[in-house]
């Protein structure tokens, strides 16, 4: 059985009251549409059609910029919003004849799990059904259509909530809008749908009635976890989905051997990876594609974004963005690692230290209230408190190079471009405007070499 997926992402999402297309709103740091794409790929969908409409160019650009394999993904535009049946029909040209089964799902259901879709596809294949649909029993209708069954409990149709009678509104089994279709049958019958309601829309749900009239087999898989099919249509829905997703992420990490001191105040994005025996303190935020090694201690009050953290690191009340830390690095409290910071093993950054676009060599210590920007530091350098690399002259940025085992005294200004040789010492309060050779002592404003060690 070959599977193709149609992901519906064309809705305007007016209730979000946002200039951002609804399906690009993030849940746990990830655009909602990406959860659907990940699920389809996990099912080994041979072809995926993402149906876009409102804000389509923005959706296309955002998805295309994400570093995911997209060779089997095609964007299909629904220029007029004429219902779900019409939306799926737009994918016929690119998918017809290319798969035996078509999975249809929404891009605004980020909590729907791959395992659920796998079970739906397996049921469809096992039963050899024409349509296999996902349903859920709930007291809150969530605006979903009601599933109609006959006296033998066979599915006979779906009635949309706005079209349902009082008796039909009392039905607790709801249509989730997620289906597996026999591909050949679906493509043929989509063209037979007729517009319904005052908006004259083509309902995908009408395919169930068509299959019933032809005495085709319709299967329904009843989902136990209602949360999986929460659709995000408002900011309140988005907050609810965010809360549930973060609870899932935290539970997964704890099951994998990560300690969360207070899960309720720990905020970890969907793509974060954390090693065993790492401890996450309260009020810690870890975002993006961050990788944290084993036996680290992170927080409290730490913010880490899109960074790689090695084993046995300690980060206390600090901000780390797009940086790399090797093993046994200590940062903080109140330090700021800006994009491009690379700290080698056993580096220590004191409180209120700031590093930007710099390599800090193994075992180097950077004292508190220091700024290291656009620099390269060798191993076992000592940076005294208040040291600043003056990397910007108002026109361009220049680099500072400090050799291994150099000692930079407190309150020193290093005016780039400048090089400090290996084992050189700079006296406290100096302003260094010229290169200092290895094994030298330089002091003053401007600094000058007053002694050679060798």
Secondary structure, DSSP 8 states (H G I E B T S, - for coil): --EEEEEEE----GGG--SS-GGGSEETTEEHHHHHHHHHHHTT-SEEEEEE-TTHHHHHHHHHHSSS--TTEEEEE-SS---HHHHHHTTHHHHTTS-SEEEEEETT-TT--HHHHHHHHHHHHHHT-SEEEEEEE-SS-TT--EEEE-TT--EEEEE-GGG--HHHHT--EEEEEEEEEEHHHHHHHHTT---BTTTTB--TTHHHHHHHHTT--EEEEEES-GGGG----SHHHHHHHHHHHHHHHHHHHHHTT-EETTGGGEEE-TT-EE-TT-EE-SSEEEESS-EE-SS-EE-SS-EEES-EE-TT-EEES-EEES-EE-TT-EEESS-EE-TT-EE-TT-EE-TT-EEES-EE-TT-EE-TT-EEESEEE-TT-EE-TT-EEE-B-SS-B--EEE-TT-EE-TT-EEESSEEE-TT-EE-TT-EE-S-B-TTEEEEEBTEEEEEE--
